[in-house]
Amino acid sequence: MAGQTIDFRPTIMDLLLYAGDGVNLRLTCKDTAGDLIDISGSVTAQIRVDRLHPADPPLVDFNVSLVDAYLGVIGLILTGEQTLSLLGEGQSKFTGVWDVQWTPPELQVRTLVQGIVECVADVTR
């Protein structure tokens, strides 16, 4: 008889960005019954080159808004300068990884979302 599985892996959401353009994401967190989850506590979201070097500083930290955290809503913001900074000198494309971690008051960290980030150079400058 097959057993049941409890899956604690984060949702996969890849980001496709355009260098120099700002980004505003609004994540709504719900449980399996569809009820909103109070996301009070702290939330961190970062973009990194890879997952292999956790001691290296992130390339970009998202600005996080928790104004509507009690409604289960997290606001994630990147400026145009931040997306542009992902491209190195002479690069036309960046590929890396990102995730969003939530730490409820007095509880363990939980990664809510993770995925790949691609950012391509813009044309108009």
Backbone hydrogen bonds, N-H to C=O, Kabsch-Sander energy under -0.5 kcal/mol:
donor,donor_aa,acceptor,acceptor_aa,energy
7,D,5,T,-0.6
8,F,6,I,-0.7
11,T,112,L,-1.9
13,M,11,T,-0.6
13,M,114,Q,-2.2
15,L,116,I,-2.7
17,L,15,L,-0.6
17,L,118,E,-3.8
19,A,17,L,-0.5
19,A,120,V,-3.0
20,G,80,G,-0.8
21,D,18,Y,-2.2
23,V,78,L,-2.8
25,L,76,L,-3.4
27,L,74,I,-2.8
29,C,27,L,-0.5
29,C,72,G,-3.3
30,K,28,T,-0.5
31,D,35,D,-2.6
34,G,31,D,-2.1
37,I,29,C,-2.4
39,I,37,I,-0.5
39,I,69,A,-2.8
42,S,103,T,-2.1
44,T,101,Q,-2.6
46,Q,99,D,-1.6
47,I,60,V,-2.6
48,R,97,V,-2.8
56,D,53,H,-1.5
59,L,47,I,-2.1
60,V,47,I,-1.5
62,F,45,A,-2.5
63,N,77,I,-2.7
65,S,75,G,-2.9
66,L,64,V,-0.5
69,A,66,L,-1.8
71,L,68,D,-1.7
72,G,69,A,-2.1
73,V,68,D,-1.9
74,I,27,L,-2.7
75,G,65,S,-2.6
76,L,25,L,-2.7
77,I,63,N,-2.6
78,L,23,V,-2.6
83,T,79,T,-2.0
84,L,80,G,-2.3
85,S,81,E,-1.8
86,L,82,Q,-0.5
86,L,83,T,-1.0
87,L,84,L,-1.4
91,Q,88,G,-2.3
94,F,119,C,-2.6
96,G,117,V,-2.5
97,V,48,R,-2.7
98,W,115,G,-2.2
99,D,46,Q,-1.5
100,V,113,V,-2.4
101,Q,44,T,-3.4
102,W,110,R,-3.0
103,T,42,S,-3.1
107,L,104,P,-2.0
110,R,102,W,-2.6
112,L,100,V,-2.5
112,L,110,R,-0.6
113,V,100,V,-1.0
114,Q,11,T,-2.4
115,G,98,W,-2.0
117,V,96,G,-2.3
118,E,15,L,-2.7
119,C,94,F,-2.2
120,V,17,L,-2.0
121,A,92,S,-2.5
